[in-house]
Amino acid sequence: MDLFYVPIDGSEKPRCLTGANKAWDTTPVFSPDGKTLAYLAMARPGYEADRFRIVLKPWPEGPERILTEAWDYSVASLCWPADGTKILATAPDRGNVSLFAIDVRTGNAETLVGKGTVAAFGAASGRIVFERNALKSPTEIYSIRHDGTGESALTRINADRVAAVRMGDFEEFRFKGWNGEAVHGFVIKPVDFDPARKYPVAYLIHGGPQGAFGNDFHYRWNPQAYAGAGYAAVMVNFHGSTGYGQAFCDSIRGDWGGKPFEDLKKGLAAALEQYPWMDGERVGALGASFGGYMINWIAGNWPDRFRCLVAHDGNIDERAAYLETEELWFPEWDHLGTPWDNPRSYEKHNPVRFVKNWKTPTLVIHGGQDFRVVETQGIASFNALQRLGIPSRFLYFPDENHWILKPANSVLWHETVLGWLDRWLK
């Protein structure tokens, strides 16, 4: 992906501005005086989770300067305040998506909004206006001064509905994961929490693998759905997750079933130890995309740990998945080549090798319009479960893609998933 320039009257052919960089260039934003173009750029071609750096280019001509090379955050979006001395930017930040002010001269970054997920923002009338959501609150609009002080809520659109709904409180926790390195996660308590009770556990595994579960309010895989049904929700941002530095994110390459799997094992043990009100005998694991792959990997390599599993749009066979997906460059990066150039990498952590060990009751879910993880992967998982005589169900959405987006389908998805958990954990 490159940036192009064309006069607004179409009098010239488009001219490429970023041809020298073979990786991803995006999000061009001009400074208020029009003299500087800021944009985001990655450095490594073919890798969707490389770090987005802010690049400054004098306009119309001049050498580019990477502003945030020394800042180990991957910028998601940016804008210029009126004075042009700083750039406002959001970036994943240890389970949050924070808002920063970055000095245009030095590249030094100051945190303006740290907790929650800042979804959109802009500078106006001497203040910064931004959207934010968090694990207990849908999106509302707020404003702050340019130094991050004086926060004020501008909307309360969801206030009445939030007040009428019981939600679970949440905590962050940390533990020593792979190689003794620090790993971060979230615990969401069941609604009407009673510390004297024992609660079943929904262990949620995020996709990506270069993604993260965060302090946000989302309409897919919202942990409050499980807290509302009487479960403790545990979410671990294992090695490969975003928001913890580029080296942590890069460490997943060639090791899908290694470091993340170890972090998930240690993370569950740490949560059960730190929160004695969790019932370690009643735990189910759920995941989508890479999380669905991990469910299939767990089924064969940790078969005695969980009472039930839920695999949404997950690979069972990495070699076949490569040949079926529309995103070929993704496995080529993560598995270090193609299946014929590097077959050992595809086989090293291939769930299909361990299907003979499967024994855990599993709900399989798939969308018929999923071209990232094609429906045959879900059908294959269900066929294996049925052939092995393992209690299993297959929920199929012919009109959905890699995500369940239609409201009625989402209701059916949640009813089916929670019903499956209730059957085996309650």
Secondary structure, DSSP 8 states (H G I E B T S, - for coil): ---EE--TT--S--EES-TT--S-EEEEEE-TTSSEEEEEE-SSTT-TTS--EEEEEESSS---EESSTTS-----EEE--TTSSEEEEEEEETTEEEEEEEETTT--EEEEE-SSEEEEEEEETTEEEEEEEETTEEEEEEEEETTS---EE---TTHHHHHTS----EEEEEEE-GGG-EEEEEEE--TT--TTS-EEEEEEE-SSSS----S---SSS-HHHHHHTT-EEEEEE-TT-SSS-HHHHHTTTT-TTSHHHHHHHHHHHHHHHH-TTEEEEEEEEEEETHHHHHHHHHHHHSTTS-SEEEEES--S-HHHHHHH-S-THHHHHHTTS-TTT-HHHHHHT-GGGGGGG--S-EEEEEETT-SSS-HHHHHHHHHHHHHTT--EEEEEETT--SS--SHHHHHHHHHHHHHHHHHHH-
